[in-house]
Amino acid sequence: MADSPTLPQTRASARAAIPALAATPYSHPEFYRPPLVYPDVPFHEMLARTALRVPERPAIIWRDTTITYRELYALARSAAVALRALDLKKGDKVCLLMANRPEYPIAWMAGSMLGLVLSPMNPSYKEREVAYQLENSEAAAIIVQRELLPLVLAARASAPTLRHILVTGADDIADAPDAIPFGRLIRAYSPARAPLEDIRGADLLALPYSSGTTGLPKGVMLTHQNLVINFHQFISSARVTESDVFLVFLPLYHIYGVALMGQATFSGSALVLMERFVPDEAFALIRDHGVTILPVVPPVLLAFAGMPNLSRELFPRVRHMLCAAAPLAVGPAQRVAAATGIPVLQAYGMTEASPLTHHSPIEPALIRLASGGIPVSDTEQKVVDLEDPDRVLPAGEVGEICVRGPQVMRGYWKAEAETARVLRDGWYHTGDVGYVDEQGYVFIVDRKKEMIKTLGFGVAPAELEAVLLEHPAVREAAVIGWPDERAGEIPRAFVALREGASITDEELMVFANGKLANYKAIRRVDFVAAIPKTASGKILRRELKAAAQP
């Protein structure tokens, strides 16, 4: 590995990009996380260092396959040679459409080595959603799981820049003769010929798509430096070491999954991958592989809380559970912690911040289950007045949560106006409404933005409304988030029909949901005479929510 591509570790330049932390009305030295020193290197260089340090340590465990860090680095280098042979070069966009499997981190690391920009896709997307991201991201290639190939073939006509379709999980693709088996391609090239690219920290690495309130999802521009810094912040906050083992059923295409993949690569910990959460299978993996840190989302924690046999024996080596991606219900978390004796921590973040901005202290006496935690190192927070964003509120007062730090995105892809709206003087205005207490813990109580949060995913009401309006019977439509114990919120639609039109709620849901990813599916339709709006035409969602029947 002596020829591994390496950039100088100029720590001073990495620190120069981090603003000095400002004093706030809610600072408290007992809860202060000190600044960190970050290596000024591209994403993949962390894998090279880990492979040199712990070459035989398991990196990926998936089904009956174990890949060590030495092997992961070699596979990534071979994949980089293969992608270069397809004339993919620095700055090209490559979409990833697959469930959790080893090809995901292999492709991610290979793309980093070439300076490619990786754009994750949700495998539950339907054709229109795949087509939109391929076209909007200007993708030059896509790496797709064999079972999802028909979606890409149907959408490719809408993607004029798409040159290559690479397929995982199959070496014979009769229905797409121009598609390339990704595994066979990797095996054809030697890792010794990996290209040397001049990759800088400010270069773009990731383009995940995040739903906003204005309609279709927007690409979030994250640099090598954004991600390298944030994964170090994660490791420091959670105190991850190379002896840790994570069970990862959370999807790697979600920013939460990207964080787990990245921090493991940097720390040398192991990832046990599952394609989806299956309780009995998960408990077997936790036991057999000695899982020490268990990342979860609220629906999984709720499932744990409802188990009559919940006990410590199901999690023999787990040090803590980390819940993120959606607001945590305190009651189920308390039941899980009490039944198992395992601390349940909460973290807070967003795609636009790579994603972590807050993490609970891991000391049991300092855990506040209702809180998203305290800021990670080198991260500032403030709460501003909802009507006057220039006015910073004192501890305990409710307003919009704002964060600033070196992990915050460069901006939104092809959306300068939206970038300017949410990024002001380096501060990212999250759209979340909450407060910070005198000890620096953040508490989220509502959302200023209209985005629906379901199963840990953001769903834009405007996107669902646009689909409903495609039906000829629909005159007006509005969608709100409706409370749901399992999902957090579900999309609930209010529809006004055209004069003389007739359609049932079931028929309309079948029409709309056939065009949407499963997690975006509208779960209830209410027919109304008219949608309440302001004089300027803005939908009054709060009025709809207040008047809605359970």
C-alpha positions in Angstrom: 0.0 0.0 0.0 3.0 2.3 -0.2 1.7 3.9 -3.3 -1.6 4.9 -1.7 -2.7 8.4 -2.8 -2.1 10.8 0.1 -2.5 14.5 0.6 -0.5 16.4 3.2 -2.0 16.5 6.6 -2.0 20.2 6.9 -4.0 20.6 10.1 -3.6 24.3 10.2 -5.6 24.7 6.9 -8.3 22.4 8.2 -8.6 24.4 11.4 -8.7 27.7 9.4 -12.0 26.7 7.9 -13.6 26.4 11.4 -14.9 29.6 12.9 -14.2 30.5 16.4 -17.1 29.5 18.7 -19.1 32.4 19.9 -20.4 32.8 23.4 -24.1 32.1 23.8 -26.6 32.7 26.5 -26.7 28.9 27.0 -23.1 28.0 27.2 -21.9 25.9 30.1 -18.3 24.7 30.5 -19.4 21.4 32.1 -21.0 20.4 28.8 -18.5 22.0 26.4 -16.9 19.8 23.8 -13.4 21.0 23.0 -12.2 21.7 19.5 -10.7 18.8 17.5 -7.8 18.5 15.1 -8.9 17.2 11.7 -6.7 15.7 9.0 -6.8 17.7 5.8 -7.3 14.7 3.5 -9.9 13.4 1.1 -12.5 10.9 2.3 -10.8 7.8 0.9 -7.5 8.5 2.6 -9.1 7.6 5.9 -9.7 4.1 4.6 -6.1 3.9 3.4 -4.8 4.8 6.9 -7.2 2.3 8.6 -6.2 -0.5 6.2 -2.5 0.2 7.1 -3.3 0.3 10.9 -5.6 -2.7 11.2 -5.5 -4.6 7.9 -7.1 -7.8 9.2 -9.8 -6.1 11.2 -13.3 -6.9 9.8 -14.7 -3.9 8.0 -17.9 -5.3 6.5 -19.9 -8.4 7.6 -22.8 -9.2 5.2 -24.6 -12.5 5.2 -21.8 -15.1 5.1 -19.2 -12.7 3.8 -16.6 -10.9 5.8 -14.4 -8.2 4.2 -11.3 -7.0 6.1 -10.0 -3.5 5.9 -7.1 -4.7 3.7 -9.6 -6.3 1.3 -12.0 -3.3 1.3 -9.2 -1.0 0.4 -8.0 -3.3 -2.4 -11.6 -3.7 -3.8 -12.1 0.0 -3.7 -8.8 0.6 -5.6 -9.8 -2.0 -8.2 -13.2 -0.3 -8.6 -11.5 3.1 -9.1 -9.4 1.6 -11.9 -12.5 0.1 -13.5 -14.5 3.4 -13.3 -11.7 5.3 -14.8 -11.6 2.8 -17.6 -15.2 3.9 -18.4 -13.9 7.5 -18.8 -15.5 8.6 -15.6 -13.5 11.6 -14.3 -13.4 14.1 -11.5 -16.7 16.0 -11.0 -18.9 13.4 -12.8 -22.0 12.4 -10.9 -22.7 8.8 -10.1 -26.0 7.7 -8.6 -26.2 4.7 -6.2 -29.4 2.7 -6.2 -29.2 -0.3 -3.9 -30.0 -1.7 -0.5 -27.3 -2.3 2.1 -24.6 -4.5 0.6 -20.8 -4.4 0.3 -20.8 -2.8 -3.1 -22.1 0.4 -1.4 -18.9 1.3 0.5 -16.7 -0.1 -2.2 -18.4 2.2 -4.8 -18.3 5.1 -2.4 -14.5 4.8 -1.7 -13.7 4.2 -5.4 -15.7 7.3 -6.3 -13.8 9.4 -3.7 -10.5 8.2 -5.2 -11.5 9.5 -8.6 -13.1 12.8 -7.4 -16.6 11.6 -8.5 -19.7 13.0 -6.8 -21.9 10.2 -5.3 -25.6 10.7 -5.3 -27.5 8.1 -3.2 -31.0 7.0 -4.2 -33.8 5.4 -2.1 -34.5 1.8 -3.4 -38.2 2.4 -2.8 -38.3 5.1 -5.5 -40.7 4.7 -8.4 -39.8 5.5 -12.0 -40.6 9.2 -11.9 -38.4 9.7 -8.8 -35.5 7.8 -10.3 -35.9 9.8 -13.5 -35.9 13.1 -11.7 -32.7 12.5 -9.7 -30.9 11.1 -12.7 -31.8 14.2 -14.8 -31.4 16.8 -12.1 -28.1 15.5 -10.8 -26.8 15.2 -14.4 -25.7 11.7 -13.6 -23.0 10.2 -15.9 -23.5 6.7 -14.4 -25.6 4.7 -12.0 -24.7 1.7 -10.0 -27.9 -0.3 -9.4 -29.0 -3.5 -7.7 -30.1 -6.1 -10.2 -33.7 -6.2 -8.8 -34.1 -2.5 -9.4 -32.6 -2.4 -12.9 -36.1 -2.2 -14.6 -36.7 1.2 -12.9 -33.5 2.6 -14.4 -34.2 1.2 -17.8 -37.7 2.8 -17.7 -36.2 6.1 -16.5 -33.2 6.4 -18.8 -35.0 8.3 -21.5 -35.3 11.2 -19.1 -31.6 11.2 -18.3 -29.7 12.5 -21.3 -26.3 12.6 -19.5 -26.4 9.0 -18.4 -23.7 7.0 -20.1 -23.2 3.9 -18.0 -25.5 1.5 -16.1 -23.5 -0.8 -13.7 -25.4 -3.6 -12.1 -24.6 -5.4 -8.8 -25.7 -8.9 -7.9 -25.6 -10.4 -11.4 -23.0 -11.3 -14.0 -25.6 -12.0 -16.8 -28.0 -9.2 -17.7 -30.0 -10.4 -20.7 -32.6 -7.7 -20.5 -30.1 -4.9 -20.7 -27.2 -5.9 -23.0 -25.4 -2.5 -22.6 -25.5 -2.7 -18.8 -22.2 -3.7 -17.1 -21.9 -6.2 -14.3 -20.2 -4.2 -11.5 -18.6 -7.2 -9.8 -17.2 -8.6 -13.0 -15.8 -5.1 -13.9 -14.0 -4.9 -10.6 -12.4 -8.3 -11.0 -11.0 -7.3 -14.3 -8.7 -4.6 -12.9 -5.7 -4.7 -10.5 -5.7 -2.5 -7.4 -2.1 -1.7 -8.0 -3.0 0.6 -10.9 -5.3 2.8 -8.9 -5.2 6.4 -10.3 -3.6 9.2 -8.4 -6.0 12.2 -8.4 -5.5 15.6 -6.8 -8.5 15.7 -4.5 -8.9 18.7 -2.2 -11.0 19.1 0.9 -13.3 21.7 -0.8 -14.0 19.3 -3.7 -17.6 18.0 -3.8 -18.0 14.4 -2.8 -21.7 13.7 -2.1 -25.0 14.9 -3.5 -27.8 13.4 -1.4 -31.3 14.7 -2.1 -33.3 16.3 0.7 -37.0 17.2 0.6 -37.9 20.7 1.3 -41.2 22.5 1.3 -41.1 23.9 -2.2 -41.7 20.8 -4.2 -39.2 18.3 -5.6 -36.1 17.2 -3.5 -32.9 19.3 -3.8 -29.4 18.0 -4.0 -27.3 18.8 -1.0 -23.7 19.6 -1.9 -21.3 18.0 0.7 -17.6 18.2 0.3 -14.8 15.9 1.4 -14.0 18.2 4.2 -17.6 18.4 5.4 -17.8 14.6 5.7 -14.3 14.0 7.0 -14.8 16.5 9.8 -18.3 15.3 10.7 -17.2 11.7 11.0 -14.5 12.8 13.4 -17.1 14.7 15.4 -19.2 11.6 15.5 -16.4 9.4 16.6 -15.4 11.8 19.4 -19.0 12.3 20.6 -19.9 8.6 20.7 -16.3 7.6 21.7 -16.0 5.0 19.0 -12.9 2.8 18.9 -11.7 0.2 16.5 -13.0 -2.6 18.8 -16.6 -1.4 18.3 -19.1 -3.3 16.1 -22.2 -1.6 14.7 -25.3 -3.4 13.4 -26.5 -1.4 10.4 -30.0 -2.0 9.2 -30.5 1.7 8.7 -30.1 2.4 4.9 -26.8 3.4 3.7 -28.5 5.7 1.1 -29.9 7.8 4.0 -27.5 10.4 5.5 -27.7 8.6 8.8 -26.3 5.5 7.0 -23.6 7.5 5.3 -22.5 8.7 8.7 -22.3 5.2 10.1 -20.4 4.0 7.0 -17.9 6.9 7.2 -17.2 6.9 10.9 -16.5 3.1 10.8 -14.1 3.6 8.0 -12.2 6.2 10.0 -12.3 4.5 13.4 -11.7 0.9 12.2 -14.9 -0.4 13.7 -16.9 -3.1 12.0 -20.2 -2.8 10.2 -22.6 -5.8 10.3 -25.0 -5.0 7.4 -28.7 -5.9 7.1 -30.9 -5.0 4.1 -33.8 -4.4 6.5 -34.7 -4.7 10.1 -36.0 -8.2 10.9 -36.1 -8.7 14.7 -35.1 -12.3 15.2 -32.3 -12.0 12.6 -31.1 -8.7 14.2 -30.9 -10.3 17.6 -29.0 -13.2 16.2 -26.5 -10.9 14.5 -26.2 -8.8 17.7 -25.3 -11.9 19.7 -23.1 -13.7 17.1 -21.0 -10.7 16.1 -20.7 -9.0 19.5 -22.4 -5.7 18.5 -21.4 -2.9 20.8 -23.3 0.1 19.4 -26.8 -0.2 18.1 -28.1 2.7 15.9 -31.9 2.8 15.7 -34.8 4.9 14.7 -37.9 5.6 16.7 -40.1 2.9 15.0 -37.5 0.2 16.0 -37.2 1.5 19.5 -41.0 1.4 19.7 -40.9 -2.2 18.6 -38.4 -3.0 21.3 -40.5 -1.3 23.9 -43.5 -3.5 23.1 -41.6 -6.8 23.4 -42.7 -8.9 26.4 -39.3 -10.6 26.6 -37.1 -7.5 26.3 -34.0 -7.9 28.4 -30.3 -7.4 28.6 -29.7 -11.0 27.2 -30.8 -9.8 23.8 -28.0 -7.2 23.7 -25.1 -8.9 25.5 -22.3 -6.5 24.5 -24.2 -3.4 23.5 -22.8 -0.2 25.2 -25.6 2.1 24.0 -28.3 2.6 21.5 -28.3 5.7 19.4 -31.6 7.0 18.2 -31.7 9.7 15.4 -33.4 10.7 12.1 -36.7 11.5 13.8 -38.1 12.8 17.1 -37.8 10.3 19.9 -40.8 9.4 22.1 -39.5 9.5 25.7 -41.9 6.8 27.1 -40.7 3.9 24.9 -37.1 5.0 25.3 -37.4 4.9 29.1 -39.0 1.4 28.9 -36.2 0.1 26.7 -33.5 1.6 29.0 -35.2 0.2 32.1 -35.7 -3.3 30.7 -32.2 -3.7 29.4 -30.0 -1.4 31.5 -28.6 0.0 28.2 -28.4 3.8 27.8 -30.5 5.2 25.0 -28.9 8.3 23.5 -30.4 10.7 21.0 -28.6 12.7 18.3 -29.8 15.5 16.1 -28.8 16.6 12.7 -29.8 16.9 9.0 -28.6 16.1 5.6 -27.4 19.7 5.2 -25.0 19.2 8.1 -23.4 15.9 6.9 -25.5 15.1 9.2 -24.5 15.4 12.9 -24.8 18.7 14.8 -25.8 17.4 18.3 -25.1 14.2 20.2 -26.2 13.2 23.7 -23.4 12.9 26.3 -22.8 9.2 26.9 -22.5 9.4 30.6 -25.9 8.1 32.1 -26.2 11.0 34.5 -26.0 13.6 31.7 -28.5 11.9 29.3 -31.7 13.9 28.6 -34.0 11.6 26.7 -36.2 14.4 25.5 -33.2 16.3 24.1 -31.3 15.9 20.8 -28.1 16.4 22.8 -25.5 19.1 23.0 -23.4 20.5 20.0 -20.6 18.3 18.7 -17.1 19.8 18.6 -16.6 23.0 16.7 -20.3 23.6 16.2 -22.3 26.6 17.3 -26.0 26.8 18.0 -28.5 29.6 18.5 -32.2 30.1 18.6 -33.7 33.0 16.7 -37.1 34.7 16.8 -39.5 33.2 14.4 -40.6 36.6 13.1 -37.2 38.4 13.4 -34.3 36.0 12.6 -31.8 38.7 13.6 -32.9 38.5 17.2 -31.2 35.8 19.2 -33.4 34.4 22.0 -32.2 33.5 25.5 -32.1 30.0 27.0 -35.5 28.5 27.3 -37.3 30.6 24.7 -38.8 28.9 21.7 -37.7 29.9 18.2 -35.9 28.5 15.1 -32.8 26.4 15.7 -29.8 27.5 13.8 -26.4 25.8 13.6 -23.0 26.7 12.3 -19.9 24.6 11.8 -17.4 23.1 9.3 -19.8 20.2 8.5 -22.5 22.4 7.1 -23.1 22.0 3.3 -21.8 24.2 0.6 -25.4 24.8 -0.6 -28.2 23.3 -2.7 -27.5 22.0 -6.2 -29.0 24.3 -8.8 -30.9 26.2 -6.2 -29.2 29.5 -5.3 -32.3 31.3 -4.0 -33.1 28.4 -1.6 -29.4 28.3 -0.5 -29.5 32.0 0.3 -32.7 31.6 2.2 -31.3 28.9 4.6 -27.6 29.8 4.8 -26.9 33.3 6.2 -23.5 34.3 7.5 -22.5 30.7 7.7 -25.6 29.9 9.9 -27.9 27.1 8.6 -31.5 27.9 9.5 -32.9 24.4 10.1 -36.6 25.2 10.0 -37.0 23.2 13.3 -38.6 25.1 16.2 -37.3 24.5 19.7 -35.2 25.9 22.5 -31.8 25.4 24.1 -31.7 25.1 27.9 -29.1 26.8 30.1 -26.8 23.8 29.9 -26.7 23.8 26.1 -29.1 20.9 25.4 -31.4 21.3 22.4 -35.1 20.4 22.4 -37.2 20.3 19.3 -40.9 21.0 19.7 -42.2 21.7 16.2 -41.3 22.6 12.7 -41.3 26.0 11.1 -41.0 24.3 7.7 -43.9 22.3 6.4 -41.9 19.1 5.6 -43.5 15.9 6.9 -41.2 13.6 8.9 -42.2 10.0 8.4 -40.1 6.9 9.4 -37.1 9.2 9.6 -37.5 10.6 6.0 -38.5 14.0 5.0 -41.4 14.3 2.6 -42.4 17.6 0.9 -46.1 18.2 0.9 -45.8 20.1 -2.4 -44.5 17.0 -4.1 -47.5 14.9 -3.0 -49.9 17.7 -3.9 -48.4 17.9 -7.4 -49.1 14.2 -7.9 -52.7 14.5 -6.7 -53.3 17.4 -9.0 -52.4 15.2 -12.0 -55.7 13.3 -11.5 -58.4 14.9 -13.7 -61.0 14.8 -10.9 -58.9 16.9 -8.5 -59.3 20.6 -8.4 -57.3 21.5 -5.3 -55.1 19.4 -2.9 -53.2 20.0 0.3 -51.1 17.5 2.3 -50.2 17.7 6.0 -48.3 15.5 8.4 -50.6 13.6 10.8 -49.4 12.1 14.1 -48.7 8.4 14.0 -47.3 6.3 16.8 -45.1 4.1 14.6 -44.0 6.4 11.8 -44.0 9.7 13.7 -46.1 11.3 11.0 -48.0 10.1 8.0 -49.1 12.1 4.9 -52.8 13.0 5.1 -54.4 14.6 2.1 -57.3 17.1 1.8 -58.8 17.2 -1.7 -61.4 19.4 -3.4 -62.9 17.7 -6.5 -63.9 19.4 -9.7 -67.6 20.0 -10.3 -69.3 16.8 -11.3 -66.3 14.6 -10.6 -66.5 11.5 -8.6 -63.7 9.3 -7.1 -63.2 7.4 -3.8 -60.4 8.0 -1.4 -59.1 4.5 -2.1 -59.0 5.1 -5.8 -57.2 8.4 -5.4 -54.6 6.8 -3.1 -54.0 4.0 -5.5 -53.4 6.6 -8.3 -51.1 8.8 -6.3 -49.1 6.1 -4.4 -48.4 4.3 -7.6 -46.1 7.2 -8.5 -44.4 7.6 -5.1 -41.9 5.8 -3.0 -43.5 3.7 -0.3 -42.5 6.0 2.6 -44.1 9.0 0.8 -47.4 7.1 0.4 -50.6 9.1 1.3 -52.3 7.1 4.0 -55.6 9.1 4.3 -57.7 11.3 2.0 -60.4 13.7 3.2 -62.7 15.3 0.7 -63.4 19.0 1.4 -65.3 21.8 -0.4 -62.2 24.0 -0.7 -58.7 24.3 0.6 -58.1 27.2 3.0 -55.5 29.6 1.6 -54.1 33.1 2.2 -54.9 35.9 -0.2 -51.7 35.2 -2.0 -52.6 31.5 -2.5 -50.5 29.9 0.2 -52.1 26.8 1.8 -53.1 27.3 5.4 -51.9 23.9 6.7 -52.3 24.8 10.3 -56.0 25.5 9.8 -56.4 22.2 8.1 -54.6 20.4 10.9 -56.7 22.2 13.6 -60.0 21.4 11.9 -59.2 17.8 11.0 -61.0 15.0 12.6 -59.0 12.1 14.2 
